[in-house]
Amino acid sequence: MLERIKRLFSRTGEPEVRPILSIVMVVYDMPAQAQNTLISLSTEYQQDVSMDDFEVIVVENESSNLINSQFIESLPRNVHYYKRKETQPTPVHAINFGALMAKGDYICLMIDGARMLTPGVVKNILLGHRAVEQSVVSVPGYHLGDKLQQESVSSGYGLETERELMRSIGWPEEGYRLFDIACFSGSSASGFFLPNSESNCISVPRQLWHDLEGYDVQFDLRGGGLINLDFYRRACEYPGLQHVIIPGEGTFHQFHGGVTTGGEEREVRAAYIEASKQQYRELRGKDYSSPVTHPIYLGQLSEQSQKFLHFSSGKWLRSRGKKPLEEFN
Amino acid sequence: MADSARPLLSVIVIGYKMPKQLAQTLYTLSTAYQQGVTEQEYEVVVVENTSSEDFDESILPGLGGNFRFFRRDERSHTPVPAINFAFEQCRGQAIGLMIDGARMVTPRVIQYVLMSQRISPDSFTVVPGYHLGEQGQHFNVSNGYDEEVEQQLLDSTNWKDNGYELFSIADISGANPNGYLQPIMECNCMFASASSFERIGFADERFTFRGGGAINLHMFRSLGMLPASKLIVLPGEGSFHQFHGGVTTSEYDGLERERASHRAQLQELWGGEFHSLRREPVLFGAITPLAQDYLAFSVDRSKKRYKRFKARGDRLWEDDNQLAMEFRK
């Protein structure tokens, strides 16, 4: 598959069609991870979609560690790359800039370019918007590794462990095997049937993006603080919008030294999270809480994703004081 | 109704000797009960074969202007001519077939079917089946289960205002005893485009057994095996069988013999290759709290099947595979 993806990436010069969906992906200081994410967004990897269906807008904030220029030159025609000089340590301007460049009827936000996808994400986002035009479609989040990376980093989890994990599943041949080497990320840890606090792959109608005025630039902490959670909540709670969850697909966080996902010492991270919560309180006048939505679920459930459905079902039953069925083995 | 006011969907309901059950089923199909839809979007085509216990059609105007009622004299013991008569009356681009008028449905069936038609005109949308009462009703006669007991059960809930309460007084149907994440044998509330029904030749007139024999299983598999069909299962919705002394849902001498003759006819028509539909379903819709137990059950059964198939190296969805191979030829 990798060879086919490489051939696809070197095809240029074909006529452009206005896409239905624009996926905006922000990158900063994570070239290897961003390349994997872009591979997972290619039409060789994504099933049942064509380059005319969607575009990918990559916005990279400058650092000493940029995506390889040869790789950028080889990107397929539906991927548009922008490098920005950013003077503030936040992704907010990059994501709002990316959305400004978007031509699609729907805008999908991926604020952390280190999150690879399963092969049905793009297809199902399109189906979700087709089924319910006024919808917010979100994809649950996972961390590679059997523990949250901010925890496993102290016991030696790092770039090499992760490369070995990905080799063990032969990625990118069978994208759904990512579920075999992952755990729910903290924001999705309550499973599919209880409120989640954010999504790192959330798609909204263009009009909603305008009505919400994009991501809120007041979240100016390093890394953006709770900016992604804030957007998720505001989108999900917007009147008249239907929340659609794609339980059979996922975004998978690759280790890259991000602010909250293992790149900082425990104490620094704890202080950062506290500052982020404090900023949210100041801006919104209350503590952050996950939006309570009444979602529609959509999509196929790959064999590999079923253990997470089982886990989610058990979580839900326990939340109601019921006994879950036996654990998934 | 002029052509300009053509509904998107026509739902066929066949009745015979079940006046009270049919009345309750039709109530569940009215806009007073169905959520998020209008009378203009769908019509209900009710066809009743005359008996000593005819339905009181005077209640229909009270259910809305989208019900059309036809009563027929039928000399044979099969609903097949009634079904084909109903197809001739349908004006929708999509058609729902409820061969047994004794099946009440949950409140978002129509809304989700309309949404699934937007996902694809080839959507084949399936509502999982349940029986009212704690066990399959055909075993319950000897336990004293009858219409009166059932009515008491229904009266113990608030189903007219919250149809999802039907889940609390029901059991999973014999047509999908292992839940809906496994191949399903048949469905008594299924929806496809009018052209899909035309492609399978509507209801096959050879099914002349009492009650139509296995006509519904035959139509279910025929629709599901159309190469373009996209199987969509609504995990949070259901159709609930009310007790009424139907051919295969009540207990009497000779039931097994009669079923054997139905199976024999089916195998003859399918060259000995009739089986459940082994295509991977797309799940669609909300899952309300009362439907969660059945989701947990389905996930548990699916997990066991997955392990079994993995150990044997078998494919989970063999019909998908076969259709793909035929397409490649």
Interface residues (C-beta under 8 A of the other chain):
Chain A: L127 R130 A131 V132 F193 P247 G248 H294 P295 I296 Y297 L298 G299 Q300 L301 E303 Q306 K307 L309 H310 S313 G314 W316 L317 R320 K322 P324 L325 E326 F328 N329
Chain B: M115 S116 R118 I119 L181 P235 G236 E280 P281 V282 L283 F284 G285 A286 I287 P289 Q292 D293 L295 A296 F297 V299 D300 S302 K303 Y306 K307 K310 L316
